[in-house]
């Protein structure tokens, strides 16, 4: 008889959530409203994520007004569209090509998503300070962002972590009134998904990309 302690969660459901929270672009329901309270509910879970030195400096910019969504979408397309179209036309790997093609489609209709969520962190970051500082800054917001995406998935919503609007970060900040001492980290289009039957993605065996005690060592 096993003496191991039972898992504190339903592992099958937990693993299904973790392995099927996809980057959703083509299956976003653009016509179904996303209630404000659903976003807040997911954000309440997101801010339970670890944060560097208990700083709790995450901030969340939610954009739902059509005029402001249009400004953000145009900033996203200003540089991102040509990059995505070129990548979609030249990519040789079929799976990656599909990703770029779906990204082009999303960019074209971005302002139609019910909500945009921009994760931010209220902390200056000078690249000259090096990787350790960068890791702590981004490590304080990206785990919370992923928790937000998991919470969305568990409620039948989808999202995708995008960053192309950051090439126009100042323009977006001005349009949304984001202060100078706040870093935007990403842009997440948020909507209910068309269907919920997402599957695990194709990934290499972890044994091929995991090293033990020395780089390149498999044992």
Buried (B, 14 or more C-beta within 10 A) or exposed (E): EEEEEEEEEEEEEEEBBEEBBBBBBEBBBEEEEBEEEBBEBBBEBBEEBEBBEEEEBBBBBBBBEEEBBBBBBBBBBBBBBEBBBEBBEEBEEEEEBEBBBBBBBBBBEBBBBBBBBBBBBBBEEEEEEEEEBEEBBBBBBBBBBBBBBBBBBBEEBBBBBBEBBBBBBEBBBEBBEBEEEBBBBBBBBBBBBEEBEBEEEEEEEEEEEEEEEEEEEEE
